[in-house]
Amino acid sequence: MAINAIEIEKLIREGIPGCTVQIEDLRGDGDHYAAYVVSEAFIGKSRVQQHKMVYDALQGKMAKELHALAIQTSTPE
């Protein structure tokens, strides 16, 4: 069973409190998404660490319910 954009956003918001999240369905098929995540929690962390935080927030759904997710992270300006 696939996961929808609303659930992806909810999991990321719960896993990284205070972040802002935008989810985009890249192909319109509900199977390929992009996540744009901005959080103060990313300050001082490498890009790999930031992406790991997003993957951790997804609670193991990556590669099971979620087929493809492009992640873009940043800190607030």
N, C-alpha and C positions, 0 to 999 in steps of 0.2 A: 504494500500500500504506500502510495506517495504522500509526501508531506506538502502542505500548502504554504504560501507566502506569509499568511497571518501567523501560523504556528512557528515558522522560522523566526519571524520578528519577535514573537512572544518569548521564545526560548532564549534568544540573544539578550533581550531586555532583562529577563530574569537572571541570566548568568553574568551579565555585566551591568549592574545597577547604575543608573544615571546616564547611560549611553543614549545616543540617538542612532536610530537604525532606519535604513531605507532598503527595501527588498525590491528587486526588479526581476520579472520573469523574462529571461533573455530570448526565448524562442516561442513563448506563448503556449508551451506544451505542459506547463506545470511540473517540469522535470529538470530544467536548467535555470538556475537563479544566480543573481549577483547580490551580494550584501555589502552595503556601504555603512561602516560603523565608525562613529566618532565617540571617543571617551577619554576622560582625564586619566582613567586607569592605565592607558597606554603610554603615558609620559614616562620616559626613561627606559622603555622596553624596546627591544629590537622588533623589526617587522615579523620575524618568525615567532617571537613570543606573543605578539599581538594576535596573530592568526591562530596560534594555539589556544589563546583565551576564547576566541570565537568558536573554534572546534569543540572545546571543552563545554561551552555553553549549550551546544547542540546535543549534549548528553548521549553520544553514541549513535545518533541518527544518520550521520554521514556514512555513505556507502550502503546503508540499509534502506531507509525510507527516502533519503535525499541522494539523488544520483550525482548532480554536479552543482557546485557552488563556487563562484568566483568571489574572493573576499578582497575588499579594499578597506584598510583601516587608517585612521588618522587621529591626531589629538586636536582639541578645540583650538581655534586661532585666537 
